[in-house]
């Protein structure tokens, strides 16, 4: 059994992301931005353990050592990069999400 956990600052980022997407007019309605972020969160929670993972470049070590990342494509233009560590606890794999960003912000570091 696998479990996906988010650091508190990542949970806060999801809350802020709703407002960012709405205020920058990526979505015309606040409800649409909320739905987009909730779907991203749900997708990560449900699918991160099955996704192909790659070693995170050293650039991202400030968010944690020995991290991996996986990509979540949300539409033709936007990919989200989820950075995480994997722990084993009581026979369970725990995926601890430590950083999240999109291709507009970090693609040049990958």
Secondary structure, DSSP 8 states (H G I E B T S, - for coil): -EEEEE-HHHHHHHHHHHHHHHHTTSSSSHHHHHHHHHHHHHHHHHHGGGS--EE--GGGGGG-SS-EEEEEE-SSS-EEEEEEEEEEETTEEEEEEEEEEEHHHHGGG-
